[in-house]
């Protein structure tokens, strides 16, 4: 089952860009790990000190291996150098995935193949 990690980490606005720029080699390391589909960190244009985190893993086991990997521990040490002001990251198990747009080209929030 796919696992998504999503959230945000807040820093002082004057260091945010440096945090993300210097994290790029560690992001690249994570992207090379088994089961990593996406590992994207991005700047929030509405909150000057915020970085958004988005990760997608093939399985919970792949995420578990990542949480013991060198890239994870190095990222934690890197972020600690910049005084994290706040963080909220959560993991989600995804049991169903469908396109947002139906066969008619109209966006829908309904899961058309869900068996409720």
C-alpha positions as CSV (number, residue, x, y, z in Angstrom):
1,X,0.0,0.0,0.0
2,X,1.3,3.4,-1.0
3,X,2.3,5.7,1.9
4,X,2.4,9.5,1.5
5,X,4.3,11.8,3.9
6,X,3.1,15.4,3.8
7,X,3.5,18.5,5.9
8,X,5.5,21.6,6.5
9,X,8.5,22.8,8.4
10,X,8.9,26.4,9.5
11,X,12.2,28.3,9.8
12,X,13.1,32.0,10.1
13,X,12.4,33.5,6.6
14,X,16.0,34.7,6.1
15,X,17.3,31.1,6.3
16,X,14.5,29.2,4.5
17,X,16.1,29.3,1.0
18,X,19.5,28.2,2.3
19,X,17.9,25.3,4.2
20,X,16.3,24.0,1.0
21,X,19.3,24.7,-1.3
22,X,21.7,22.9,1.0
23,X,19.2,20.0,1.5
24,X,19.2,19.1,-2.2
25,X,22.0,16.4,-2.0
26,X,20.1,14.7,0.8
27,X,16.8,14.9,-1.2
28,X,18.6,13.3,-4.1
29,X,19.9,10.5,-1.8
30,X,16.3,9.8,-0.6
31,X,15.1,9.8,-4.2
32,X,17.6,7.0,-5.0
33,X,16.2,4.8,-2.2
34,X,14.2,1.7,-3.0
35,X,10.5,2.4,-3.1
36,X,10.8,6.2,-3.2
37,X,8.3,7.5,-5.9
38,X,8.5,11.2,-4.9
39,X,10.6,13.2,-2.4
40,X,9.8,16.8,-3.1
41,X,10.4,19.8,-0.8
42,X,9.2,23.2,-1.9
43,X,9.0,26.8,-0.8
44,X,5.6,28.1,0.3
45,X,5.0,31.5,-1.4
46,X,2.4,32.5,1.2
47,X,4.5,31.8,4.3
48,X,8.0,33.2,4.1
49,X,9.7,30.7,6.4
50,X,7.8,27.6,5.4
51,X,9.0,24.5,3.4
52,X,6.4,22.0,2.2
53,X,7.4,18.3,2.4
54,X,5.8,15.7,0.1
55,X,7.0,12.1,-0.1
56,X,5.5,9.0,-1.7
57,X,6.7,5.5,-0.9
58,X,5.7,2.2,-2.5
59,X,5.1,0.5,0.9
60,X,5.3,1.2,4.6
61,X,8.3,-1.1,4.6
62,X,10.1,1.2,2.2
63,X,9.4,4.2,4.4
64,X,10.7,2.2,7.4
65,X,14.0,1.5,5.7
66,X,14.2,5.2,4.7
67,X,13.7,6.2,8.4
68,X,16.9,4.2,9.2
69,X,18.9,5.4,6.2
70,X,21.9,7.7,6.2
71,X,19.9,10.3,4.2
72,X,17.2,10.6,6.9
73,X,19.7,11.1,9.7
74,X,21.8,13.5,7.7
75,X,18.7,15.5,6.9
76,X,17.7,15.7,10.6
77,X,21.2,17.0,11.4
78,X,21.1,19.5,8.6
79,X,17.7,20.9,9.6
80,X,18.7,21.1,13.3
81,X,21.5,23.6,12.2
82,X,18.8,26.1,11.3
83,X,16.5,26.2,14.4
84,X,13.2,24.7,13.4
85,X,10.4,27.0,14.5
86,X,7.6,24.5,13.9
87,X,6.8,21.3,12.0
88,X,3.8,19.3,11.2
89,X,4.4,16.2,9.0
90,X,2.0,13.3,8.8
91,X,2.0,9.9,7.1
92,X,-1.0,8.6,5.2
93,X,-1.8,5.0,3.9
94,X,-3.4,5.1,0.5
95,X,-5.7,2.3,-0.3
96,X,-7.3,3.7,-3.5
97,X,-6.1,6.0,-6.2
98,X,-8.1,7.4,-9.1
99,X,-7.8,10.3,-11.6
100,X,-9.3,13.6,-10.5
101,X,-11.0,13.9,-13.9
102,X,-13.6,11.3,-15.0
103,X,-14.0,9.9,-18.5
104,X,-16.2,13.0,-19.3
105,X,-13.3,15.3,-18.5
106,X,-15.0,16.8,-15.4
107,X,-13.2,16.9,-12.1
108,X,-14.9,14.9,-9.3
109,X,-14.2,14.3,-5.6
110,X,-16.1,11.0,-5.8
111,X,-14.1,7.8,-6.0
112,X,-15.9,6.0,-8.8
113,X,-14.4,2.6,-8.2
114,X,-14.7,2.6,-4.4
115,X,-16.7,-0.3,-3.0
116,X,-18.3,1.2,0.1
